[in-house]
Amino acid sequence: MNGVRLAVEVPKDRVQIGMRATERARPTQRIDVGSVQKTGGATDQASKGDAAGGSSQSSAPLIVVSNRLPFVLTRNAQGKLERKQSAGGLVTAVAPVVIDCKGLWVGWSGVHDMSPWEPIPESDPGDKAPTAGLSSSQVLAVNIEKEKFDAYYNGCCNGTFWPLFHSMPDRATFRADKWQAYCEVNKEFAERSVMALKKVVRELDDAGKYDVTPVVWVHDYQLLVAPTHIRQKAEEEGLRFKIGFFLHIPFPSWDIMRLFPWDDAVLQGMLACDLVGFHIEDYCLNFIDCCSRRLGWRVDRNRQLIEVAGRTVHVKALPIGIPYDRFVQLAETSPKVIKDETEKIILGVDRLDYTKGLVHRVKAFEKLLEKHPEFIEKVTLLQISVPSRTDVREYRQLKEEMDQLIGRVNGRFSKPNWSPIRYIYGCVSQEQLAAFYRDSAVALVTPLRDGMNLVAKEYVACQIREPGVLILSPFAGAGGSMHEALVVNPYELEEVAETIARALQMPLEEREVRMTQLRRREQQTDVTHWMSSFLKAVGASAAEDPEQSDFLSARMQPLSPDDFDQYLEHHVDGSCKLSLILDYDGTLAQLAAHPDLASMPLETKRVLERLANMPDVNIAIISGRSLENVIKMVGIDGVTYAGSHGLEILHPDGTKFVHPVPQEYAEKLRQLLRALQDEVCRDGAWVENKGVLLTFHYRETPHALREDIMKRAVAIFKKFGFEPHQAKLAIEAKPPVKWDQGRASIHILRTTYGVDWSERVRIVYAGNEDAMSALQGIACTFRVDSSPAVRSAANFRLAGPDAVLTMLKWVEKQMNRRTARVTPRASPRPPRSPISQSLEKGSPPHLNCIHSQMSYEEDDDDTGNGEGGAKLTYALSKSPKTIVKTVKRSKDEVLKKAV
């Protein structure tokens, strides 16, 4: 066929070649051909007995969450839903396990007009598919409106994640509205998953099986952030569970992943699982590297562990397989489809996608005919390309390019009775596919990037007669384990052409040796083995295996001071001064039900006292508490204290800074306080009045009431003109000034060391997010938080005060290594200004400190040099008298004057 396109409709006995494990076919039954990450070519005609016969057994209920349900729902002429069979290796392996363990399957119904209350039909009595025994009570459908689904699926999943994860970022689009739709849909999947989990846990409790923990298994790139919501909701409701995740496509390297604007949310979503599975080790290492470099979590690359807020996430390579025995059976029974036995067939089977390298493949075959004319009229390239995303412009362009390229090659080399390329653009039956696999001399599997590519495995399974040769790209996941294949770089067209020539001329003995080993391995690691490996890894295999409980029980070694070598060794040197800026609540002291109960451990206090007495170390403790309260809770001399998120600062030498606030603010704050006390201070919620700040706490409110009481409190804040600032189970009211912990930290550094401090001082900050952006690139920052789902600009993350104590011990150890100084310790702060010194002369003996109030306010007036001016106000108070001097300067001059 000279460039002919053969479009074939798919009756229900036709195979969905290379179908992605988590995508089911649309009712039109177009096929998704042989993709890396796909469980391609799995038959939909496997009998229930065949499917279940080799299946694994689960010791706990399994809740599978995938983009599509394991069958296709369509409406008949009467408008009623009907259930159709669906192909896919995932269905073949997983559905029998879900049926046997009385689990559930959560997925999109496939129809947009389905009502949430519309029942899912049961399977037909004659249905012999693997899902035939899956009753409607074991299925929870997710209903998504059409526009949102299009933005989620076509906009984000296929428009962003598909090209990005296949290392083709130039084809990816990054749009906030598509990402928002993706997050909303993932949340809907999570809500249905939690419903399924509650149902399973209730049934287990009713049966008295309190020691059985259900497993939620989330699949693929369509649901990357769903585990975050599942864990949060399940933990709030006190459900017992384990979460596993499996990605059926590649996971990119850090350089690619960091291009995605919301990469931290994706990584945090996957880290909400207990077990994260990938096809190969390379993807595991990429994921671990991204979690370390982007999120700052502690990792163990050798054991593939990640510590997330005190919890250990296990990463494991779980290479997926195919239903091997079923393909052998098909190869044995399928009739011959290649009539000319003297003609050698080079076979390519792919979905029409830019990741498959189809254009490169055809060009390489053209090179073969150019360099080896002896193969003309003796070999034929049979390329089966399955239509994909025909409504997307890029895919239509690819189809046009393939049509033109194949037409050109055929026009150039065709003979009266021979064409070099036979091109099938459409679908073939499963029997035909198995026959093509069996009778082809060479299989050309050369994707540019692929998760696994099961076409290579299907070809090997069908080699039951004279063996052929498999040519495989190293950029497919299968390339890492199918060592006996001829591995070739698809971008090297000359090399591909020479490899094809070698395969066509390979002696029978060599072909037999290579194919025998390939077939043995694929038989041992079939799709049932993949299913069993997951169940063992998650500790839910019914088979007696003493090792299965050891995998998830593995934990990272406790954090030790030596672990901070990798974080701080290059930041803390042997000569520069060190400034430690630390938050209090949740950083130095554990969060408590009431602020007065959040006391700092004695050991932490002792380490801070020793550090405060070191000549090259200066400590600042900054908190949302009032200044008086934070001084009382810490109680260490020689430390800079900052209260009310830095609105009040007291230096060790007694100099005090107070940021001014509008006069009307105090009255508005009193009104807000009264309103909150009257309307929402109940069910464990209460208001803390900090003077300049006000905090509404709802940590002790029951989970079921939190959302409602939080929304009502936010409405009250806004009613009285306050922007509600969310804290850890609390809402804060702050003055309407441009001042936060970040600006306060910069102010402390400038007033302590001078304006040129950056060359002489190293800064380490540990605390919450307020100061991270201001100190980014200036300090080594640690986000201290037990919640892994919080976005952060920090360099690293620590789980809590215990980890901060370990960090302080490391700092103490490093500073003790410095040579002891002979000179006595001098104050790091510069001498006071001449104004301060002159005022201090003659002061009564009982006045032992001078309080200065300094504020930096933007001046709208033009200063003559195009820059805004600033006002520096010193309020130097002696007894009842106050002397105020206002100097108008440029900002830099003001800062120098402040010093």
N, C-alpha and C positions, 0 to 999 in steps of 0.2 A: 504494500500500500504506500503510494508515493505521497507521504505527508498527509494521509487521510486521517480525519478525526472520527472515531467510532464511538458515538454516545449510546450507551446501553442503559435502559431503565432497570432498576433493581427489584425483582420480585423478592418475596420474603425469604427465599432460599439462597439469596445472593450474599456474598461476604462483604462486610465493611472492612476493607483492607486497611491495616495499619491504624485502626481507630484508636484515638486517644483514650486512655484508660478511664478518664472521668468525663468524657463527652459521649453522649449517646446520639445516634443519628436523628436527624430531623425526619418528619414523616415522609419527605420526598425520597428518603433512602439513598441519598448521595453518599459516597464513601470518603472517609478520611484515610488516605493511603500512607503506609509505612513510614512512621515517624519515629524518631529517636526515642522519644519518651512515650511513645504510644505502645499500647498492647495490641499492635496491629495484627490483622489477619485472623483474629480469634473467631472461631466459628459460632454462628448462632443456631447451628443445627445439632450441637452436642446434646445428647439426651440427658435428662435429669439424672439418670442413674450413672452415666459416664462422668458427669460433672461432679457429682457427689462422691463417686467411688474413690477418687484420689484426693479428696479435699482434706484440709486440715480441720482440727477440732479445737474450739475455743472453750476455755474453762470459765469464761466470763461473758456476759452479754456484750455484743459488739454493735456500736452505733456508727454506721458509715455515713459520712457527710461528703457529698460530691456535687459538682455543678449540675449534673443531670441525674434523674432517677435511672435505675438499671433497666428500664423498659421505656418504650415510646408510647405516649398517650395521644390519640387522635380522636376526632369526632366523626361519627358516621352520618349518614344522610338524615337521620332523625335528631341529630344534635347531641347524641349521648356519647360519653367517653368510651373508647375502646382501648384495650391494652395490646400492644404489638411487641414482638420479640426485638431484642437489641443485641448487636454483636459487641464483643470486647473481651479481652483477656481478664480485665478486672472483674467483670460480671461472672465469667466462668469460674474464677477462683474464689471470689469473695461471697457471692450470693448464697451458695450452699452453706457457708459458715454462718452467715447471718440467720439463715433459716433454722439451722440446727441449734444455735445457741439462744434462739428467741430474741434476737437483736432487732434493730430498726435501721431503716435507710432513709436519709434526709437528702432531698435534692429538688431541683426545679422541675416542675411538672412538664414543661415543654409547650404549654399552651397559655396564652395571656388572658383568655376569657374564663378561666376556671375560678369558680367561687371557692372561698376558704371552707365552706361547708359542704361542697360537692364531694361525694364519696368517690374514692378511686376504685375502679372495677377490679374484680378478681380475674385471674387468668382463665383462659378457655380450658375446658376439660381435656382437650387433645394437645394442649401446649406441652412440649417436652424440653423447653429451654431451661437453662439453669435457674431462672427466676420463677419458674412455674409454681414452686412451693412457697413463694414469698407472698403471704396474704396481704390484703389491703391494710389490715391493722398493724402491719409491720412497716408501713410506708408513711412518711410525713412529707407532704409536698410543700414547697415554698412557692408562693404566688407573687409574681413581680409584674408591675405594670410595664407596658411595652416600651415606653420612652426611657424609663429608668433602666430597663434591662439592656436596651441598645447602648446607652451611655456606659453602662457597666461592662458589658461583654465585648461589644465591638470597639467602644471608645477606649477603655482602659485595659482590659484583658488582652485583646488582640492588637490594639493600636499602640500599647505601651509595653506591657510585660512580655509579650511574645517576642518582639524584636530585641528588646533589651536583654532578656535572659538568654537569648541566642547570640549575644555579643555583636549585635548589629544596631548600635544606638542611633546611627544616622537615620534609620527607618522609624524610630520611636517618636511619639508625640507626648508632650507633658502638659496636660491641661487640668487645672484645678477642679473644674466642674465634673470632668470624667472621673477624677480621683474621688470626689465627694460622692458620686453615684456608686462607685465601687465600695466605698466604706459603708454606705447605707445598705446596700444589698448584702454585704458580709454580715452586717448586724442582724438583718432579717434571718439569714441562715443560722446565725448563732442563737437567736431566740427560739427558732424551731428545734435546734439541737438540744438546747436546755430543756425544752418541753419533753423531748424524747428521753433525755437523761432522767428527768424527774419520774417519768412513767416507768422506766426500767428499775430505778432504785426503789420505787414503791412496790413493784412486783417482787423484787428480791427480799425486801423487808417483810412483806406479807408471807413469803415462804420461809422466813427465818434465816435467810442467807445473808447475815449482816457482815460476814467476812469476805464477801465477793464484791470486787470493785469493777464497775462497768468501764469499758474502754471506748472512748470517742475517737474515731479515726477520720481525720480531715484530709482531703485529697486536692492537690494541685494548685496551680497559680491563680485560679479564680477565687480562692478562699484563703488568701495569705494572712488577712487580719482577723478572720473570724475567730481563731482560737483565743485572742485577747478577750473578746466579749464573752466567749463561753466560760473561760476560767473566772473572770470577774463575777459573772452572774451565778455560776455554780458555787463559788466560794461564799458569796453573800448568802446563799440559801442553804449552806451547810451540806451540800451533796458530796458524796464520795465519787471519785472518778480518776481516770488517767486519760491523757490526751496524746494521741500520736498524729504525726503529720508525714505525708509522703509527697514529694515533688516529682512529677513525671517529666519535667523538662530540665535542661541544665540550670545550674546556679552559677551566676557570673562572678568574675573576680571583683575585688574591691574597686579597681579603677573604673569598671563599668557600672557597678551597683551604685556608686556614689553620685552618678549623674542623675539618679531619680530624686526629685526634690523631697519626697516623703519616705526615703529609704529607711529611716529609723523606725517608722510605724510598721513597715513590712517586716523588718528584723524582729521587732518586739512581738509582733503577731506570731511569728514562728517560734519564738522563744517562750511563748505561753504554753507550749506543749512540753510533755515530759520526754518524748522521743521524736526526733526529727530525722526522717529517712530520705536518702538520695540514692541515685543509681550507682554512683561510683565514688571512690575516695576523693578524687579531685574536687567534686562538688561539695563534699563535706568540708574539706580544707578551705575552700573559698568562703563558705558560710561562716566558719569559725573565725576566719580572718576578718570578715566584715563586722562580725559582732564585737570583736576585740577593738578594731580600729575606729568604728563608727560609734558604738555604744559604750566602749570602755569597760566591758565586763571582763572579769578574770577568766582565762581559758586554759585548758590543758590539751595541747594539740596532739600529743602522743596518745592519750586515752580518749580524745575527742569528747571532752566535757566542757560545759560552759556554766559558770556560776552566775545565777540571776537572782539577786535580792535574797540570798540565803538558800535558794533552791538550785538543784543541779539539773541541767538539761543535757540529755544524752544525744549524740549525733552518730548516725550509723549508715554505712553503705549497705543498701539492700537492692542489689541488681535484679530487676524484674525479668521474668522468663515468659515462655509461651506454653500453651497446652500442647506439649511435644507429641504425646501419643496420638492426639487427635489429628495432627498434621501428618503423621506417619500413616494413619489410617486413610486419610484423604489421598495421599500419594499412591497408596496401594490400590485404591479402587477407582481413581479418576481415569477416564479414557484418554488416549493420546490426542494431543491437540497440534503437535508439530509433525507434519506429514513427511517432509523432506529430511531424512536422517543424515544426508551428507552435508547439510547446512548446519553450522554451529550458531547457536543463539546466545547472544549477550543480553541478559535480562536486567531491566531497571523497573522497579515498582515504587512509586512515590505519590504522595499527595502533591498537587501542583502548588508549590510554596517556594518562596525565595530562599529558604534555609536549606533546601534539598540539593542545591548545586546542579540543577538540570541543564542549564545553559552551558556550564563548564563541562558537563558530561558529554553533551553532543559535540562540543568543540574538540574535546579530547578524542572522541571516536573519529572525527574528521581528520585529526592529526594521524591517527592510526592508519587510515586508508591512504594518506599522503606518503607516509614513511614506509609502509608495508603494503604495496599494491598486490602482493601475493594473496592477501585476504579478500580482495574484491571478488564477489560472487561466491565466497565461501563462508562468510560470517554475516550475521544480521543483528543489528541492535533493535531489540523489542522493548520499547519504552511504554509502560502503562502509567498514565498520569490521571489521577482522579480529580475532578473539578473541586475547587475550594474557594469559598468567599468570593464568588463571582460578582458580587455587588461592590467589591472594593477595587478602586482604580488600580492599585499596584498589582493586584492579581490579574486583572484584565490585561494590563500591559505585559505581564510575564507570559500570559497565554499567547498574545500576539507575537511576542519575540520568539517563543518556542515554535509557533507555526511557521514563521518566516525562516528561522534557522534550519528547521528540519526540511522545509521545502527546498532551501538552497543546497543543502548537502545531498538530498536525493536527486535534485536536478543536475548536480555536478558529477555524481558517481553512478547513477542508475544505468542498468543494462536492460535489454529488451525483456528478459525474464527474471530480473532481480533488482530490488531496491535495497539500499543499505540500511534504511531505518523504517521500521514498522511502528507506527505511533497510534496508540489507543488512548483517546481522551474520553474516559468514561469508566464504566464499572465492568468487572468480570465476575463470574460466579466463583464460589469457593472451590468447586471441583476444577474449574479451568485454571485458577490461580495455583493450586497444588500441582497440576500437570505442568504448567509453565516452570514452576520451581524445579520439578523433578527432571525435566527434559532439557533444561538450559545448561550449556557448557560453562558459562561464566555468569555470576551475579555481580552487578556493578552497583555497590552501595556506597555512594560518595557524597554524603551531605556536607555542607559547609559547617554546620553545627547541628548536633542532635543529642537529645538526652540519652537514649539508648539505641534506638532503631531496631525494631523487632523483625523487620523484613530480612535482615541478615540471619537471624535465628530461624525464621520460617523456612528460608531457603535450605539451610543445613538440615533441618528436620526432614525435608522431602527428598533428600539425596539418597534414595534407597537402591538405585541401580548403579550404573557407571558414574563415579563421582565427578562433580564439576569443581570449579575453583571460585572461591569467594574473594572479591576485591573490596576492601573496606577502608573507609576514611578514618584517620586517627581522631577526627573531631566528632565522631559518634561515640557515645558511651560504650557501645559494644566493642569498639576498637581496643579498649584496654584489657579485655579478657579473651577475645577471640584471636589468640596469638598466631594460630596456624593460617589465618587469612593473609592475603597479600595486602599489606597496609600501604596506602599511597595518599599523598597530599593532593586534594582535588584542585588546588590552585595551580599546581605544576602540570600543565597540560601535556608537555612532552613526556614527563615521567608517567603520567596516567596511561598515555598511549603505549609506552614501552611495557608497562605492567600488564596491560591487556594482551599484548603480543606474547609475553612470557606465559600468561595463563592459558592462552590458546594452544601453546606448544608444550605445556608441561607434561612430562611422562606420567603414565598411569600409576606407576609405583608411588611417585611423590604425591599425586592427587589422593590416592588411597590413604596414605599416612596422615596427611593433613585433615582430610574429611573425617576419618575415623575418630581422631581426637576431638575435633569440633563437635561431632554428633554425641560422643560420650559425655562431654561437658554439658551440652544443652539439655540432654536427657536428665542429667542429675540436678540441674538448676532450672527446672521448669517453673511455671507459674505457681504450682502448688508448693514448691520449695520456697518461693518468695513469700507466699502467704504464711507458711509455717515459720519462716525466719522472723517475720514481723511479730507474730504471736509470741514466739519465744523471747524476742527482745523486749516486748512490753510486759512479759510475765503473765501471759494469758493463754498459754498453750496447754491443751488437755493432755498432751503426751507427757509421760514422765521423763523429765530431763532435769537432772540436778543443777545444770548450769543456767537454766532459764531465769531463775530468780536473782541471779547475780548481776545481770546487766543493769537494770534500773536502780539497783541498790548501791552501785558504785558512786562514790562521792569524791569531790576534789579534796585535796589535803587542806586542813585549816589554814587560813590566812596567817602568814608569819611575817615578821619584819623584813626578812630576806626577799619576800615577794615584791617589795617596793623598790628593789634595785632596778627593775625594768621600768618603773614609773618615774623615779626621781633621781636616779644616779647621774644622769646628764643634766639635770636641772639644778641640783644643789652641788655647787663646787666647793673648793677648799678655801676660797678667799672672800667671796661676796657675802654680804650680810643676808640674813634670811628673815623674811616677814611671813608669819603665819596668821592668816585671817580665817576665823572659824565662826560658824553659826553655833547656836546653843541647842535649841530644841531639835531633837532628831539627829544631831551631829555629835555634840559632847554628852548629851543626856537623852535617854530613851523618851519617846513621846508617852505621855501619861494622860489619864482621864481628866486630870485637873493640872493646870500649869504648876501649882505649888508642889505637886508630887513628882515633878520631873527633875530629880536631883542628879548631879553629876557623880559618877563613881569615884570613890576615893583614889583609886589607882590613877585615873585620868587626871585628877587634880594634882597629885604628886608629880606626875610627869610634866604637867604644865608649869608647876612651880619651879622645877629644875630648869626647864627651858627658859623661863622668864628671867632667870638669874644668869643666863649665859650672855657674854658680851656681844655676840654677833646675831642674837635672835631677838626679835620683837614680835609680840603677840597682840592681836586685836580680836576681840570677841564681839560680834555684831549680831543683834537679835531683834525680833519684833516686840519683845517685852519692853517695859519702861526701863529707863536707864537705872533707876534705883533698884528695880527688881533684878536686873541681870547682874549688877554688882553684888547684890545680896546672894544670888544663887551661885556665883562663881567664887567670889571672895579671895582673889589672888592679887597681891601687890605687883606693881611694875607692869601692868597690862592696860592696854587701851580698851575702853568699854564704849560700845555704841548701842544705844537703845532706840526703840521706835523705828526700826529699820534704818538707822543712821541719822535720824532727825536730831538726836542728841548724842554728842560724843564727848567723852572725858579722857584726856591723856594722862599718863602717869605723873607728869609734873603739875597736874592740877588745872591745866588749860582746858576750858570747856567750850564746845561749839553747840549752838542751838539754831536750827534752821527756822526762820520765821514762817508763820502760817497766817492766812487772812483772819482778821478779827471776827468776822461773822461765822467762821468755821466752828468755833467752840459751841455756839448756840445751836447750830444745825446738828452737831454731834449729840448734844443733849436730847434733842427732839428724836433723833434716830434711836438713841438708847431707850427712851420711853416707849417708842412704838414697837421695837423688838421685844421688850419685856412684856408688853401688853398682849401681843398677838402671836408670837412664836416661841416664847420661852416655856416650853413644856416638853414632855416625852424625852427628857434627858438633855434638851437643848438649853443653852444659857449664853449670856453675854458677858464678855470680859472688857471692862473699861480700863484702858491703859493710859488715859490722860490725853495724849495727842492722837492715839489710835483707838479703834474699837474693833473687837473680834467676836463674831457670833460662832459658837462651837456647837456642832451637832454630832460629835464623835460617839456619844453615848445614846443617841437616838436609835431605836430599832431599825434594822435594814429596810423593813417594809414601809417605814414612814419617812425615811431620809429624803427621797426624791421630792415628795410633796412639801415637806417643811423647808427644804433648801430652796425650792422654787418660790415659795411664799416669802422667805427672807430676802431673796434677790429682788423681788418686786418691791419690798419695803425700802431696801437700799436705794433703788432707782427713784422711788417716789420722793425721797428726801434729797435727791440730787447727788448721790454718791455712786461712784463706779465700784461695783462689788469685785473685790480681788479674791480669787479662789485660793485657799490654802489647803493643807491636809485636813479634810473633814471640817473645814472652817471657812468663814467668809470674813474678810477684813475691810474696814473703812479707813482710807488713808486721806491725808490732807491733799487738796488740789495743787500740789507743787511738783516740779520736775526733780524729784529726789528719790532715790531708792538705795538699796544696799550696794549696788554697783558704783554709783556716784559717791556714796559715802566711803567706800573702800578706796577709791582714787584720792579722795580728800585726805583720808588718813595717811596714805602713802606720801602725798605731797607735803603735808604738814610735819611729817615725821622725818623724812629724808631730804626734802628739798625738791626743786623742780627737775633736777637731773638725776633722780634716783634710779632710773631704769638701767643705767650702766653699772650700778654698784650694788643692786639689791635683787635677790631672787624671791619670788612670791609664791606661796602655796595657799590655795583657798579650798576650803571644804565646807559645803553647806547646800543651800537650796538654789533655785534657778535664778533668783533676782540679780545676782552679781555675775553670773556666768558670761553674759554677752559683753559687759563692760570690761571684764578681765581676760577675755579671749585673746590669746596671743601674747598677753602680758604675764599671766600667771599659769602655773600648772594647777588645773582645777579638778576637784572631785565632787561629783554629785552624790550626796548621801541621801538615799531614799530606798525604802523597802518595796516601792511600787515600780515594776519594770516597764510599765506602759507610759511613763512620763517622758516627753521629748526633752532633750537636754543638749546644751552647747558645751558641756563639760568634756574634758579630756578623758576622764575615767569615772567609774562608778564604784561606790562602796555601799555595802548593804545596810550599815548602821553604825552606832557609836562604838561598838566593839572593834570594827574595822578601822575607825578613826584613831582609836587608842593604839592599834598596831602601827599605824602610820606615824603617830607621834613618837612611838618607841624607836622607829627607824630613824627619824629625824634626830632624836637625842643621841643615838648611837653614832650617827655621822658627825654631828657637831662635837662630840667628845673626842673624836679623832684629831681634831685640829690642835695645833701646838698651843699650849697655854700662853696667854698673853701676860707680859710683865706689867704693862700699864693697867691702872685701875679702870673699871668700866666707866665710860662717859655716856651721858644721855644721848640717844640717837637724834633727839630733836635739836635743831639749831638754837643758838642763844636767842633770848627774847629780843624783841625790837627795842630800840632806844626809848620809845614811848613807854613800853612796859617797864623798863628798868627805872626810868625817872619817876614814874608813878609809884613804883614799889618802895623807893627811898623814903624813909620817914613814915612808913606804914606802921600802924600799931602792931605790937607783937602778936596779938591774937589773930591777925589776918595772915593766914599762912598760904593763901592761894589767890590767884587772880583769875576771874572768870571772863572769858572773852566770847562775845557772840558775834559770829561772822556769817554773813549771808552773801551769796552770789546771785544777783538778779540781772536778767537780761535787760539792757537799756535800748529802747527803740530809737533813741536819738542817734544821729550820725556823729561819729567822733572825728570826722575829717579825713580818715584814712580808709574809709570804706568798710570798716569793721565795727561790729556792735560794741558798745562800751560795757563796763561792768562796774557795780558798786561794791566796795568792800567796806563793811561797817564793823568797827571794833566797839564793843560795849564793855569798857573796863570799869568794873564796879568796885568801889572802895566804900565800905560802910554804907550809909544810905545814899551817898552821892554817886552820880554816874556821869562819866565824861564820854561823849560820843564824838567820834571823828569820822567823817565820811570823805573818802578820797575817790575821785573818779579817774580811772585808769583803763588802759587796755587790759584784756583778760590775762595775758602773760605777766604784765606788770603787777596786777592784783595778786596773782599767785605768789610772785616773788616777795611782795610786800607781806603776804600772809605768813610766809616762812620766816 
